[in-house]
Amino acid sequence: MKKIVGEKAAQYVKDGIVIGLGTGSTVYYTINKLGELIQQGLSIKGIPTPFQTEQLARNLGIQFVN
């Protein structure tokens, strides 16, 4: 169920936005789906909160706000 919810949440992310990247098991699935969408051309920037989220997002190609 968490995977379904996390992946569904990623569908609401629009091209060009800045998104906060939190933590938790559901967010893990959201971030992975965002990584897939980035590979398909989605352009977003993320602001990660915890270190593990930052590492996961970075590895999946999500850029960060400076």
mmCIF file as Biopython writes it, N, C-alpha, C and O atoms, coordinates in Angstrom:
data_model
#
loop_
_atom_site.group_PDB
_atom_site.id
_atom_site.type_symbol
_atom_site.label_atom_id
_atom_site.label_alt_id
_atom_site.label_comp_id
_atom_site.label_asym_id
_atom_site.label_entity_id
_atom_site.label_seq_id
_atom_site.pdbx_PDB_ins_code
_atom_site.Cartn_x
_atom_site.Cartn_y
_atom_site.Cartn_z
_atom_site.occupancy
_atom_site.B_iso_or_equiv
_atom_site.auth_seq_id
_atom_site.auth_asym_id
_atom_site.pdbx_PDB_model_num
ATOM 1   N N  . MET A ? 1  ? 0.824  -1.194 0.000   1.0 0.0 1  A 1 
ATOM 2   C CA . MET A ? 1  ? 0.000  0.000  0.000   1.0 0.0 1  A 1 
ATOM 3   C C  . MET A ? 1  ? 0.869  1.260  0.000   1.0 0.0 1  A 1 
ATOM 4   O O  . MET A ? 1  ? 0.558  2.224  -0.699  1.0 0.0 1  A 1 
ATOM 5   N N  . LYS A ? 2  ? 1.950  1.259  0.773   1.0 0.0 2  A 1 
ATOM 6   C CA . LYS A ? 2  ? 2.811  2.436  0.827   1.0 0.0 2  A 1 
ATOM 7   C C  . LYS A ? 2  ? 3.433  2.735  -0.528  1.0 0.0 2  A 1 
ATOM 8   O O  . LYS A ? 2  ? 3.576  3.896  -0.912  1.0 0.0 2  A 1 
ATOM 9   N N  . LYS A ? 3  ? 3.801  1.688  -1.247  1.0 0.0 3  A 1 
ATOM 10  C CA . LYS A ? 3  ? 4.379  1.879  -2.581  1.0 0.0 3  A 1 
ATOM 11  C C  . LYS A ? 3  ? 3.369  2.551  -3.506  1.0 0.0 3  A 1 
ATOM 12  O O  . LYS A ? 3  ? 3.714  3.475  -4.242  1.0 0.0 3  A 1 
ATOM 13  N N  . ILE A ? 4  ? 2.140  2.093  -3.468  1.0 0.0 4  A 1 
ATOM 14  C CA . ILE A ? 4  ? 1.088  2.665  -4.315  1.0 0.0 4  A 1 
ATOM 15  C C  . ILE A ? 4  ? 0.891  4.140  -3.981  1.0 0.0 4  A 1 
ATOM 16  O O  . ILE A ? 4  ? 0.822  4.979  -4.880  1.0 0.0 4  A 1 
ATOM 17  N N  . VAL A ? 5  ? 0.801  4.455  -2.699  1.0 0.0 5  A 1 
ATOM 18  C CA . VAL A ? 5  ? 0.585  5.833  -2.257  1.0 0.0 5  A 1 
ATOM 19  C C  . VAL A ? 5  ? 1.781  6.708  -2.635  1.0 0.0 5  A 1 
ATOM 20  O O  . VAL A ? 5  ? 1.609  7.818  -3.138  1.0 0.0 5  A 1 
ATOM 21  N N  . GLY A ? 6  ? 2.991  6.205  -2.391  1.0 0.0 6  A 1 
ATOM 22  C CA . GLY A ? 6  ? 4.188  6.974  -2.715  1.0 0.0 6  A 1 
ATOM 23  C C  . GLY A ? 6  ? 4.302  7.272  -4.191  1.0 0.0 6  A 1 
ATOM 24  O O  . GLY A ? 6  ? 4.620  8.397  -4.578  1.0 0.0 6  A 1 
ATOM 25  N N  . GLU A ? 7  ? 4.045  6.276  -5.021  1.0 0.0 7  A 1 
ATOM 26  C CA . GLU A ? 7  ? 4.126  6.479  -6.463  1.0 0.0 7  A 1 
ATOM 27  C C  . GLU A ? 7  ? 3.008  7.392  -6.964  1.0 0.0 7  A 1 
ATOM 28  O O  . GLU A ? 7  ? 3.219  8.175  -7.890  1.0 0.0 7  A 1 
ATOM 29  N N  . LYS A ? 8  ? 1.842  7.300  -6.370  1.0 0.0 8  A 1 
ATOM 30  C CA . LYS A ? 8  ? 0.725  8.181  -6.742  1.0 0.0 8  A 1 
ATOM 31  C C  . LYS A ? 8  ? 1.069  9.634  -6.419  1.0 0.0 8  A 1 
ATOM 32  O O  . LYS A ? 8  ? 0.767  10.534 -7.203  1.0 0.0 8  A 1 
ATOM 33  N N  . ALA A ? 9  ? 1.693  9.861  -5.280  1.0 0.0 9  A 1 
ATOM 34  C CA . ALA A ? 9  ? 2.078  11.225 -4.889  1.0 0.0 9  A 1 
ATOM 35  C C  . ALA A ? 9  ? 3.008  11.848 -5.920  1.0 0.0 9  A 1 
ATOM 36  O O  . ALA A ? 9  ? 2.913  13.044 -6.193  1.0 0.0 9  A 1 
ATOM 37  N N  . ALA A ? 10 ? 3.904  11.056 -6.497  1.0 0.0 10 A 1 
ATOM 38  C CA . ALA A ? 10 ? 4.853  11.568 -7.490  1.0 0.0 10 A 1 
ATOM 39  C C  . ALA A ? 10 ? 4.134  12.083 -8.729  1.0 0.0 10 A 1 
ATOM 40  O O  . ALA A ? 10 ? 4.665  12.944 -9.430  1.0 0.0 10 A 1 
ATOM 41  N N  . GLN A ? 11 ? 2.951  11.581 -9.012  1.0 0.0 11 A 1 
ATOM 42  C CA . GLN A ? 11 ? 2.202  12.025 -10.189 1.0 0.0 11 A 1 
ATOM 43  C C  . GLN A ? 11 ? 1.732  13.474 -10.068 1.0 0.0 11 A 1 
ATOM 44  O O  . GLN A ? 11 ? 1.410  14.105 -11.074 1.0 0.0 11 A 1 
ATOM 45  N N  . TYR A ? 12 ? 1.691  14.004 -8.846  1.0 0.0 12 A 1 
ATOM 46  C CA . TYR A ? 12 ? 1.259  15.373 -8.634  1.0 0.0 12 A 1 
ATOM 47  C C  . TYR A ? 12 ? 2.395  16.386 -8.787  1.0 0.0 12 A 1 
ATOM 48  O O  . TYR A ? 12 ? 2.159  17.594 -8.762  1.0 0.0 12 A 1 
ATOM 49  N N  . VAL A ? 13 ? 3.598  15.906 -8.941  1.0 0.0 13 A 1 
ATOM 50  C CA . VAL A ? 13 ? 4.760  16.783 -9.074  1.0 0.0 13 A 1 
ATOM 51  C C  . VAL A ? 13 ? 4.815  17.297 -10.509 1.0 0.0 13 A 1 
ATOM 52  O O  . VAL A ? 13 ? 4.807  16.515 -11.460 1.0 0.0 13 A 1 
ATOM 53  N N  . LYS A ? 14 ? 4.869  18.604 -10.651 1.0 0.0 14 A 1 
ATOM 54  C CA . LYS A ? 14 ? 4.865  19.244 -11.962 1.0 0.0 14 A 1 
ATOM 55  C C  . LYS A ? 14 ? 6.278  19.663 -12.364 1.0 0.0 14 A 1 
ATOM 56  O O  . LYS A ? 14 ? 7.125  19.956 -11.520 1.0 0.0 14 A 1 
ATOM 57  N N  . ASP A ? 15 ? 6.502  19.683 -13.664 1.0 0.0 15 A 1 
ATOM 58  C CA . ASP A ? 15 ? 7.785  20.070 -14.215 1.0 0.0 15 A 1 
ATOM 59  C C  . ASP A ? 15 ? 8.165  21.481 -13.747 1.0 0.0 15 A 1 
ATOM 60  O O  . ASP A ? 15 ? 7.341  22.395 -13.754 1.0 0.0 15 A 1 
ATOM 61  N N  . GLY A ? 16 ? 9.424  21.636 -13.343 1.0 0.0 16 A 1 
ATOM 62  C CA . GLY A ? 16 ? 9.954  22.941 -12.982 1.0 0.0 16 A 1 
ATOM 63  C C  . GLY A ? 16 ? 9.756  23.367 -11.541 1.0 0.0 16 A 1 
ATOM 64  O O  . GLY A ? 16 ? 10.200 24.453 -11.168 1.0 0.0 16 A 1 
ATOM 65  N N  . ILE A ? 17 ? 9.104  22.553 -10.710 1.0 0.0 17 A 1 
ATOM 66  C CA . ILE A ? 17 ? 8.851  22.978 -9.335  1.0 0.0 17 A 1 
ATOM 67  C C  . ILE A ? 17 ? 10.014 22.621 -8.409  1.0 0.0 17 A 1 
ATOM 68  O O  . ILE A ? 17 ? 10.895 21.832 -8.751  1.0 0.0 17 A 1 
ATOM 69  N N  . VAL A ? 18 ? 9.981  23.224 -7.245  1.0 0.0 18 A 1 
ATOM 70  C CA . VAL A ? 18 ? 10.887 22.887 -6.148  1.0 0.0 18 A 1 
ATOM 71  C C  . VAL A ? 18 ? 10.052 22.100 -5.152  1.0 0.0 18 A 1 
ATOM 72  O O  . VAL A ? 18 ? 8.954  22.519 -4.785  1.0 0.0 18 A 1 
ATOM 73  N N  . ILE A ? 19 ? 10.574 20.956 -4.713  1.0 0.0 19 A 1 
ATOM 74  C CA . ILE A ? 19 ? 9.802  20.081 -3.830  1.0 0.0 19 A 1 
ATOM 75  C C  . ILE A ? 19 ? 10.614 19.703 -2.601  1.0 0.0 19 A 1 
ATOM 76  O O  . ILE A ? 19 ? 11.803 19.399 -2.702  1.0 0.0 19 A 1 
ATOM 77  N N  . GLY A ? 20 ? 9.973  19.723 -1.450  1.0 0.0 20 A 1 
ATOM 78  C CA . GLY A ? 20 ? 10.605 19.264 -0.221  1.0 0.0 20 A 1 
ATOM 79  C C  . GLY A ? 20 ? 10.628 17.741 -0.200  1.0 0.0 20 A 1 
ATOM 80  O O  . GLY A ? 20 ? 9.621  17.100 -0.502  1.0 0.0 20 A 1 
ATOM 81  N N  . LEU A ? 21 ? 11.756 17.166 0.150   1.0 0.0 21 A 1 
ATOM 82  C CA . LEU A ? 21 ? 11.927 15.714 0.193   1.0 0.0 21 A 1 
ATOM 83  C C  . LEU A ? 21 ? 12.122 15.289 1.640   1.0 0.0 21 A 1 
ATOM 84  O O  . LEU A ? 21 ? 13.198 15.471 2.210   1.0 0.0 21 A 1 
ATOM 85  N N  . GLY A ? 22 ? 11.099 14.735 2.218   1.0 0.0 22 A 1 
ATOM 86  C CA . GLY A ? 22 ? 11.142 14.321 3.616   1.0 0.0 22 A 1 
ATOM 87  C C  . GLY A ? 22 ? 11.730 12.939 3.803   1.0 0.0 22 A 1 
ATOM 88  O O  . GLY A ? 22 ? 12.590 12.507 3.035   1.0 0.0 22 A 1 
ATOM 89  N N  . THR A ? 23 ? 11.267 12.260 4.811   1.0 0.0 23 A 1 
ATOM 90  C CA . THR A ? 23 ? 11.799 10.946 5.138   1.0 0.0 23 A 1 
ATOM 91  C C  . THR A ? 23 ? 10.645 9.982  5.395   1.0 0.0 23 A 1 
ATOM 92  O O  . THR A ? 23 ? 9.498  10.396 5.561   1.0 0.0 23 A 1 
ATOM 93  N N  . GLY A ? 24 ? 10.962 8.712  5.423   1.0 0.0 24 A 1 
ATOM 94  C CA . GLY A ? 24 ? 9.957  7.702  5.731   1.0 0.0 24 A 1 
ATOM 95  C C  . GLY A ? 24 ? 9.827  6.686  4.620   1.0 0.0 24 A 1 
ATOM 96  O O  . GLY A ? 24 ? 10.304 6.890  3.504   1.0 0.0 24 A 1 
ATOM 97  N N  . SER A ? 25 ? 9.175  5.595  4.947   1.0 0.0 25 A 1 
ATOM 98  C CA . SER A ? 25 ? 9.076  4.493  3.994   1.0 0.0 25 A 1 
ATOM 99  C C  . SER A ? 25 ? 8.216  4.842  2.781   1.0 0.0 25 A 1 
ATOM 100 O O  . SER A ? 25 ? 8.482  4.337  1.691   1.0 0.0 25 A 1 
ATOM 101 N N  . THR A ? 26 ? 7.213  5.672  2.930   1.0 0.0 26 A 1 
ATOM 102 C CA . THR A ? 26 ? 6.384  6.052  1.790   1.0 0.0 26 A 1 
ATOM 103 C C  . THR A ? 26 ? 7.123  7.028  0.880   1.0 0.0 26 A 1 
ATOM 104 O O  . THR A ? 26 ? 7.029  6.936  -0.344  1.0 0.0 26 A 1 
ATOM 105 N N  . VAL A ? 27 ? 7.849  7.952  1.476   1.0 0.0 27 A 1 
ATOM 106 C CA . VAL A ? 27 ? 8.631  8.923  0.696   1.0 0.0 27 A 1 
ATOM 107 C C  . VAL A ? 27 ? 9.692  8.208  -0.135  1.0 0.0 27 A 1 
ATOM 108 O O  . VAL A ? 27 ? 10.017 8.655  -1.235  1.0 0.0 27 A 1 
ATOM 109 N N  . TYR A ? 28 ? 10.224 7.127  0.366   1.0 0.0 28 A 1 
ATOM 110 C CA . TYR A ? 28 ? 11.192 6.330  -0.394  1.0 0.0 28 A 1 
ATOM 111 C C  . TYR A ? 28 ? 10.625 5.962  -1.768  1.0 0.0 28 A 1 
ATOM 112 O O  . TYR A ? 28 ? 11.314 6.087  -2.780  1.0 0.0 28 A 1 
ATOM 113 N N  . TYR A ? 29 ? 9.393  5.519  -1.800  1.0 0.0 29 A 1 
ATOM 114 C CA . TYR A ? 29 ? 8.759  5.145  -3.068  1.0 0.0 29 A 1 
ATOM 115 C C  . TYR A ? 29 ? 8.482  6.368  -3.943  1.0 0.0 29 A 1 
ATOM 116 O O  . TYR A ? 29 ? 8.597  6.299  -5.167  1.0 0.0 29 A 1 
ATOM 117 N N  . THR A ? 30 ? 8.120  7.475  -3.320  1.0 0.0 30 A 1 
ATOM 118 C CA . THR A ? 30 ? 7.893  8.706  -4.074  1.0 0.0 30 A 1 
ATOM 119 C C  . THR A ? 30 ? 9.177  9.145  -4.756  1.0 0.0 30 A 1 
ATOM 120 O O  . THR A ? 30 ? 9.172  9.483  -5.940  1.0 0.0 30 A 1 
ATOM 121 N N  . ILE A ? 31 ? 10.276 9.141  -4.014  1.0 0.0 31 A 1 
ATOM 122 C CA . ILE A ? 31 ? 11.553 9.582  -4.570  1.0 0.0 31 A 1 
ATOM 123 C C  . ILE A ? 31 ? 12.005 8.654  -5.690  1.0 0.0 31 A 1 
ATOM 124 O O  . ILE A ? 31 ? 12.518 9.123  -6.706  1.0 0.0 31 A 1 
ATOM 125 N N  . ASN A ? 32 ? 11.829 7.369  -5.526  1.0 0.0 32 A 1 
ATOM 126 C CA . ASN A ? 32 ? 12.187 6.435  -6.595  1.0 0.0 32 A 1 
ATOM 127 C C  . ASN A ? 32 ? 11.362 6.691  -7.851  1.0 0.0 32 A 1 
ATOM 128 O O  . ASN A ? 32 ? 11.893 6.646  -8.960  1.0 0.0 32 A 1 
ATOM 129 N N  . LYS A ? 33 ? 10.077 6.957  -7.686  1.0 0.0 33 A 1 
ATOM 130 C CA . LYS A ? 33 ? 9.228  7.256  -8.841  1.0 0.0 33 A 1 
ATOM 131 C C  . LYS A ? 33 ? 9.652  8.563  -9.485  1.0 0.0 33 A 1 
ATOM 132 O O  . LYS A ? 33 ? 9.659  8.676  -10.711 1.0 0.0 33 A 1 
ATOM 133 N N  . LEU A ? 34 ? 10.007 9.553  -8.674  1.0 0.0 34 A 1 
ATOM 134 C CA . LEU A ? 34 ? 10.497 10.814 -9.236  1.0 0.0 34 A 1 
ATOM 135 C C  . LEU A ? 34 ? 11.764 10.584 -10.050 1.0 0.0 34 A 1 
ATOM 136 O O  . LEU A ? 34 ? 11.954 11.203 -11.097 1.0 0.0 34 A 1 
ATOM 137 N N  . GLY A ? 35 ? 12.624 9.701  -9.575  1.0 0.0 35 A 1 
ATOM 138 C CA . GLY A ? 35 ? 13.826 9.358  -10.326 1.0 0.0 35 A 1 
ATOM 139 C C  . GLY A ? 35 ? 13.475 8.795  -11.700 1.0 0.0 35 A 1 
ATOM 140 O O  . GLY A ? 35 ? 14.112 9.140  -12.696 1.0 0.0 35 A 1 
ATOM 141 N N  . GLU A ? 36 ? 12.473 7.938  -11.754 1.0 0.0 36 A 1 
ATOM 142 C CA . GLU A ? 36 ? 12.019 7.389  -13.038 1.0 0.0 36 A 1 
ATOM 143 C C  . GLU A ? 36 ? 11.489 8.500  -13.942 1.0 0.0 36 A 1 
ATOM 144 O O  . GLU A ? 36 ? 11.784 8.534  -15.137 1.0 0.0 36 A 1 
ATOM 145 N N  . LEU A ? 37 ? 10.710 9.401  -13.365 1.0 0.0 37 A 1 
ATOM 146 C CA . LEU A ? 37 ? 10.126 10.487 -14.144 1.0 0.0 37 A 1 
ATOM 147 C C  . LEU A ? 37 ? 11.200 11.447 -14.648 1.0 0.0 37 A 1 
ATOM 148 O O  . LEU A ? 37 ? 11.076 11.997 -15.743 1.0 0.0 37 A 1 
ATOM 149 N N  . ILE A ? 38 ? 12.240 11.649 -13.869 1.0 0.0 38 A 1 
ATOM 150 C CA . ILE A ? 38 ? 13.361 12.486 -14.306 1.0 0.0 38 A 1 
ATOM 151 C C  . ILE A ? 38 ? 14.051 11.848 -15.510 1.0 0.0 38 A 1 
ATOM 152 O O  . ILE A ? 38 ? 14.446 12.542 -16.446 1.0 0.0 38 A 1 
ATOM 153 N N  . GLN A ? 39 ? 14.193 10.536 -15.481 1.0 0.0 39 A 1 
ATOM 154 C CA . GLN A ? 39 ? 14.783 9.836  -16.626 1.0 0.0 39 A 1 
ATOM 155 C C  . GLN A ? 39 ? 13.927 10.012 -17.884 1.0 0.0 39 A 1 
ATOM 156 O O  . GLN A ? 39 ? 14.428 9.903  -19.002 1.0 0.0 39 A 1 
ATOM 157 N N  . GLN A ? 40 ? 12.642 10.284 -17.694 1.0 0.0 40 A 1 
ATOM 158 C CA . GLN A ? 40 ? 11.721 10.485 -18.814 1.0 0.0 40 A 1 
ATOM 159 C C  . GLN A ? 40 ? 11.594 11.960 -19.194 1.0 0.0 40 A 1 
ATOM 160 O O  . GLN A ? 40 ? 10.826 12.302 -20.094 1.0 0.0 40 A 1 
ATOM 161 N N  . GLY A ? 41 ? 12.349 12.845 -18.509 1.0 0.0 41 A 1 
ATOM 162 C CA . GLY A ? 41 ? 12.354 14.252 -18.889 1.0 0.0 41 A 1 
ATOM 163 C C  . GLY A ? 41 ? 11.828 15.234 -17.868 1.0 0.0 41 A 1 
ATOM 164 O O  . GLY A ? 41 ? 11.899 16.441 -18.098 1.0 0.0 41 A 1 
ATOM 165 N N  . LEU A ? 42 ? 11.299 14.763 -16.737 1.0 0.0 42 A 1 
ATOM 166 C CA . LEU A ? 42 ? 10.823 15.679 -15.705 1.0 0.0 42 A 1 
ATOM 167 C C  . LEU A ? 42 ? 11.999 16.483 -15.156 1.0 0.0 42 A 1 
ATOM 168 O O  . LEU A ? 42 ? 13.074 15.934 -14.916 1.0 0.0 42 A 1 
ATOM 169 N N  . SER A ? 43 ? 11.790 17.778 -14.960 1.0 0.0 43 A 1 
ATOM 170 C CA . SER A ? 43 ? 12.830 18.644 -14.411 1.0 0.0 43 A 1 
ATOM 171 C C  . SER A ? 43 ? 12.315 19.265 -13.122 1.0 0.0 43 A 1 
ATOM 172 O O  . SER A ? 43 ? 11.397 20.085 -13.144 1.0 0.0 43 A 1 
ATOM 173 N N  . ILE A ? 44 ? 12.909 18.871 -11.995 1.0 0.0 44 A 1 
ATOM 174 C CA . ILE A ? 44 ? 12.531 19.418 -10.693 1.0 0.0 44 A 1 
ATOM 175 C C  . ILE A ? 44 ? 13.795 19.684 -9.891  1.0 0.0 44 A 1 
ATOM 176 O O  . ILE A ? 44 ? 14.887 19.253 -10.263 1.0 0.0 44 A 1 
ATOM 177 N N  . LYS A ? 45 ? 13.630 20.400 -8.789  1.0 0.0 45 A 1 
ATOM 178 C CA . LYS A ? 45 ? 14.696 20.576 -7.803  1.0 0.0 45 A 1 
ATOM 179 C C  . LYS A ? 45 ? 14.127 20.179 -6.460  1.0 0.0 45 A 1 
ATOM 180 O O  . LYS A ? 45 ? 12.962 20.446 -6.164  1.0 0.0 45 A 1 
ATOM 181 N N  . GLY A ? 46 ? 14.957 19.534 -5.641  1.0 0.0 46 A 1 
ATOM 182 C CA . GLY A ? 46 ? 14.506 19.080 -4.337  1.0 0.0 46 A 1 
ATOM 183 C C  . GLY A ? 46 ? 15.252 19.729 -3.203  1.0 0.0 46 A 1 
ATOM 184 O O  . GLY A ? 46 ? 16.401 20.147 -3.350  1.0 0.0 46 A 1 
ATOM 185 N N  . ILE A ? 47 ? 14.589 19.810 -2.070  1.0 0.0 47 A 1 
ATOM 186 C CA . ILE A ? 47 ? 15.212 20.259 -0.830  1.0 0.0 47 A 1 
ATOM 187 C C  . ILE A ? 47 ? 15.070 19.092 0.145   1.0 0.0 47 A 1 
ATOM 188 O O  . ILE A ? 47 ? 14.003 18.891 0.725   1.0 0.0 47 A 1 
ATOM 189 N N  . PRO A ? 48 ? 16.157 18.316 0.325   1.0 0.0 48 A 1 
ATOM 190 C CA . PRO A ? 48 ? 16.078 17.155 1.215   1.0 0.0 48 A 1 
ATOM 191 C C  . PRO A ? 48 ? 16.234 17.560 2.669   1.0 0.0 48 A 1 
ATOM 192 O O  . PRO A ? 48 ? 16.952 18.509 2.985   1.0 0.0 48 A 1 
ATOM 193 N N  . THR A ? 49 ? 15.562 16.838 3.550   1.0 0.0 49 A 1 
ATOM 194 C CA . THR A ? 49 ? 15.716 17.118 4.973   1.0 0.0 49 A 1 
ATOM 195 C C  . THR A ? 49 ? 16.768 16.210 5.593   1.0 0.0 49 A 1 
ATOM 196 O O  . THR A ? 49 ? 17.806 16.727 6.006   1.0 0.0 49 A 1 
ATOM 197 N N  . PRO A ? 50 ? 16.585 14.917 5.690   1.0 0.0 50 A 1 
ATOM 198 C CA . PRO A ? 50 ? 17.624 14.081 6.302   1.0 0.0 50 A 1 
ATOM 199 C C  . PRO A ? 50 ? 18.691 13.651 5.280   1.0 0.0 50 A 1 
ATOM 200 O O  . PRO A ? 50 ? 18.460 13.675 4.071   1.0 0.0 50 A 1 
ATOM 201 N N  . PHE A ? 51 ? 19.848 13.263 5.791   1.0 0.0 51 A 1 
ATOM 202 C CA . PHE A ? 51 ? 20.981 12.856 4.963   1.0 0.0 51 A 1 
ATOM 203 C C  . PHE A ? 51 ? 20.637 11.683 4.054   1.0 0.0 51 A 1 
ATOM 204 O O  . PHE A ? 51 ? 21.005 11.699 2.879   1.0 0.0 51 A 1 
ATOM 205 N N  . GLN A ? 52 ? 19.943 10.663 4.560   1.0 0.0 52 A 1 
ATOM 206 C CA . GLN A ? 52 ? 19.626 9.490  3.738   1.0 0.0 52 A 1 
ATOM 207 C C  . GLN A ? 52 ? 18.754 9.873  2.546   1.0 0.0 52 A 1 
ATOM 208 O O  . GLN A ? 52 ? 18.933 9.345  1.449   1.0 0.0 52 A 1 
ATOM 209 N N  . THR A ? 53 ? 17.824 10.776 2.756   1.0 0.0 53 A 1 
ATOM 210 C CA . THR A ? 53 ? 16.976 11.228 1.664   1.0 0.0 53 A 1 
ATOM 211 C C  . THR A ? 53 ? 17.806 11.977 0.635   1.0 0.0 53 A 1 
ATOM 212 O O  . THR A ? 53 ? 17.609 11.813 -0.569  1.0 0.0 53 A 1 
ATOM 213 N N  . GLU A ? 54 ? 18.732 12.797 1.109   1.0 0.0 54 A 1 
ATOM 214 C CA . GLU A ? 54 ? 19.605 13.528 0.181   1.0 0.0 54 A 1 
ATOM 215 C C  . GLU A ? 54 ? 20.407 12.557 -0.682  1.0 0.0 54 A 1 
ATOM 216 O O  . GLU A ? 54 ? 20.498 12.739 -1.896  1.0 0.0 54 A 1 
ATOM 217 N N  . GLN A ? 55 ? 20.982 11.536 -0.071  1.0 0.0 55 A 1 
ATOM 218 C CA . GLN A ? 55 ? 21.781 10.562 -0.815  1.0 0.0 55 A 1 
ATOM 219 C C  . GLN A ? 55 ? 20.925 9.818  -1.839  1.0 0.0 55 A 1 
ATOM 220 O O  . GLN A ? 55 ? 21.345 9.653  -2.984  1.0 0.0 55 A 1 
ATOM 221 N N  . LEU A ? 56 ? 19.747 9.371  -1.452  1.0 0.0 56 A 1 
ATOM 222 C CA . LEU A ? 56 ? 18.861 8.654  -2.366  1.0 0.0 56 A 1 
ATOM 223 C C  . LEU A ? 56 ? 18.474 9.554  -3.536  1.0 0.0 56 A 1 
ATOM 224 O O  . LEU A ? 56 ? 18.567 9.148  -4.694  1.0 0.0 56 A 1 
ATOM 225 N N  . ALA A ? 57 ? 18.045 10.763 -3.236  1.0 0.0 57 A 1 
ATOM 226 C CA . ALA A ? 57 ? 17.619 11.692 -4.283  1.0 0.0 57 A 1 
ATOM 227 C C  . ALA A ? 57 ? 18.775 12.016 -5.230  1.0 0.0 57 A 1 
ATOM 228 O O  . ALA A ? 57 ? 18.592 12.038 -6.447  1.0 0.0 57 A 1 
ATOM 229 N N  . ARG A ? 58 ? 19.946 12.262 -4.686  1.0 0.0 58 A 1 
ATOM 230 C CA . ARG A ? 58 ? 21.126 12.572 -5.493  1.0 0.0 58 A 1 
ATOM 231 C C  . ARG A ? 58 ? 21.432 11.397 -6.435  1.0 0.0 58 A 1 
ATOM 232 O O  . ARG A ? 58 ? 21.698 11.606 -7.618  1.0 0.0 58 A 1 
ATOM 233 N N  . ASN A ? 59 ? 21.394 10.191 -5.922  1.0 0.0 59 A 1 
ATOM 234 C CA . ASN A ? 59 ? 21.672 9.002  -6.730  1.0 0.0 59 A 1 
ATOM 235 C C  . ASN A ? 59 ? 20.645 8.796  -7.843  1.0 0.0 59 A 1 
ATOM 236 O O  . ASN A ? 59 ? 20.938 8.144  -8.846  1.0 0.0 59 A 1 
ATOM 237 N N  . LEU A ? 60 ? 19.446 9.348  -7.669  1.0 0.0 60 A 1 
ATOM 238 C CA . LEU A ? 60 ? 18.382 9.197  -8.673  1.0 0.0 60 A 1 
ATOM 239 C C  . LEU A ? 60 ? 18.290 10.393 -9.607  1.0 0.0 60 A 1 
ATOM 240 O O  . LEU A ? 60 ? 17.383 10.464 -10.436 1.0 0.0 60 A 1 
ATOM 241 N N  . GLY A ? 61 ? 19.224 11.336 -9.479  1.0 0.0 61 A 1 
ATOM 242 C CA . GLY A ? 61 ? 19.298 12.447 -10.425 1.0 0.0 61 A 1 
ATOM 243 C C  . GLY A ? 61 ? 18.478 13.664 -10.070 1.0 0.0 61 A 1 
ATOM 244 O O  . GLY A ? 61 ? 18.304 14.543 -10.915 1.0 0.0 61 A 1 
ATOM 245 N N  . ILE A ? 62 ? 17.964 13.755 -8.849  1.0 0.0 62 A 1 
ATOM 246 C CA . ILE A ? 62 ? 17.205 14.928 -8.451  1.0 0.0 62 A 1 
ATOM 247 C C  . ILE A ? 62 ? 18.188 16.031 -8.065  1.0 0.0 62 A 1 
ATOM 248 O O  . ILE A ? 62 ? 19.052 15.832 -7.211  1.0 0.0 62 A 1 
ATOM 249 N N  . GLN A ? 63 ? 18.049 17.193 -8.700  1.0 0.0 63 A 1 
ATOM 250 C CA . GLN A ? 63 ? 18.917 18.327 -8.395  1.0 0.0 63 A 1 
ATOM 251 C C  . GLN A ? 63 ? 18.399 19.026 -7.144  1.0 0.0 63 A 1 
ATOM 252 O O  . GLN A ? 63 ? 17.227 18.906 -6.785  1.0 0.0 63 A 1 
ATOM 253 N N  . PHE A ? 64 ? 19.300 19.760 -6.486  1.0 0.0 64 A 1 
ATOM 254 C CA . PHE A ? 64 ? 18.937 20.459 -5.270  1.0 0.0 64 A 1 
ATOM 255 C C  . PHE A ? 64 ? 18.995 21.968 -5.444  1.0 0.0 64 A 1 
ATOM 256 O O  . PHE A ? 64 ? 19.697 22.481 -6.316  1.0 0.0 64 A 1 
ATOM 257 N N  . VAL A ? 65 ? 18.259 22.661 -4.616  1.0 0.0 65 A 1 
ATOM 258 C CA . VAL A ? 65 ? 18.287 24.108 -4.574  1.0 0.0 65 A 1 
ATOM 259 C C  . VAL A ? 65 ? 19.537 24.530 -3.824  1.0 0.0 65 A 1 
ATOM 260 O O  . VAL A ? 65 ? 19.848 23.981 -2.767  1.0 0.0 65 A 1 
ATOM 261 N N  . ASN A ? 66 ? 20.236 25.479 -4.355  1.0 0.0 66 A 1 
ATOM 262 C CA . ASN A ? 66 ? 21.457 25.981 -3.675  1.0 0.0 66 A 1 
ATOM 263 C C  . ASN A ? 66 ? 21.131 27.153 -2.793  1.0 0.0 66 A 1 
ATOM 264 O O  . ASN A ? 66 ? 22.021 27.705 -2.146  1.0 0.0 66 A 1 
#
